[in-house]
Amino acid sequence: MTVSCIAVDDEPLALALLCTFIEQTPFLKLVGRYGSGVEALKGLHELTEKVDVAFLDIQMQELTGLELARVLGQQATAPRIVFTTAFPQYALEGYKVDALDYLVKPFNYEEFLRAANKAKAYAELAQGHAEASAPVPPTEEDHIFLKVEYQLIRVALSDILYVEGLKDYVKVHLKSTPRALLSLMSLRAMEEKLPARRFLRIHRSFIVALDKIESVRRLTVQIGTETIPVGEQYKEAFAQFLSRWT
């Protein structure tokens, strides 16, 4: 597939190099090049075609790449972001705005191509998911996708034991591996991803897979070797589950 993209950098030489790399990559289509974040924001509103990926410099006057990414993230069809920066310490900030990847200047074409291939893989995955679900009525999915260390991971619902909330992250414990998945999202957002028929939030820090509960004792549930408490505000919902379970 062809991945449409824009390039944004307030350094003319850096912008020229970025555009050269894009134009020599067969599956990328450059639909816009901008010398500032403000110019890019205006140009995106004028574009008639969907933009899949935005290559953004972070350090720019007036509107930084991080600020532009936050604005774009509010749109329904927001492009995925690949940051370019001379400062590696911005990697964490890029992760917080759900950046697909980041390139540390000066980068060569091989490094650029790795990021471009990641963007292509994500676009193909999104397109395939949309095409697969479009012809049929909405049904409950048997999996979810989680962003884990700059990768989009497919996780089978049947593999999830329980989910633990850790401030801005969730830790997803799986049946198939002792190593949990760590994803930057709130427990509330994770709760919305999971079907209520199969998962229940029983504590401000825990969501459990109902079919993985092995036993119940007072206000705790047992899943494998883990004993998970039932929070005060979740007692009523848990009691309703118990009435169906017993």
Residue, then its C-alpha position, 0 to 999 in steps of 0.5 A: m500500500t501507499v502511505s501518505c505523509i507530511a514533513v515538518d521542520d523549521e530547519p531548511l536543510a533538515l526539511a530538505l533531507l527528510c523530504t528526499f528520504i520520503e521521496q526515495t522510499p517507494f511506498l511513501k507519498l509526500v503530500g505536504r512539506y512545511g517549515s513550521g508547526v503553524e504552517a503545517l496545521k494550516g496546510l493539513h486543514e487544506l489537504t483533501e486526502k487523509v494523511d497517514v504519517a506526519f514526520l515532525d521536528i520537535q524543536m520548532q518556534e511558535l508551535t513545537g512538534l509535541e504541541l502539534a501532535r497533541v492538536l492532531g491527536q484530537q482529530a478523528t482521523a489523526p495521522r501517526i507521528v514519527f518525531t525527528t529530534a536532536f535531543p534523545q531525552y524527548a523520547l519519553e514525551g513522544y511516547k506520551v503523545d502516542a508517537l509511532d517512533y522517533l529519529v535522533k538527528p543526524f539520522n541516515y536513510e537506513e534509520f529513516l527506513r526502519a521508522a518508515n517500515k513501522a509506519k507502513a506496517y501500522a497503516e496496513l494493520a489499520q486498513g486490514h482491520a477496517e476492511a475486515s470489519a466493514p462488511v459485517p454487523p458489529t460483533e464482539e472482537d476476540h482480541i484487542f490491540l495494545k501499544v507496548e514499547y512503540q509496537l502495536i501488539r494483538v492480545a487475545l481476550s482469552d489470554i488475559l488473566y487480569v489487568e492492574g492499574l499503575k498510575d498512567y500505565v496498565k499491566v496486563h497479566l497473561k495466561s500464556t507468559p509470566r511476563a506482563l505487558l505494560s501499556l501507556m493508558s489509564l485503567r478506565a480506558m482499558e475497561e472501555k476496551l474490554p467487553a463487560r460480559r467477560f471482564l469486571r472491574i472489582h477494584r480501583s486498581f484491578i480488572v479481572a477476567l471472569d472466566k479465569i476466577e478460580s475461587v472467591r473468599r469473602l471480598t477477594v478472588q483467586i486467579g492462579t496464585e494471585t489473590i485480588p481484593v474487591g474494592e468497597q465501591y465495586k461490591e455491588a457489581f461483584a455481588q451481581f456477578l456472584s449471584r450468576w456465578t453460584 
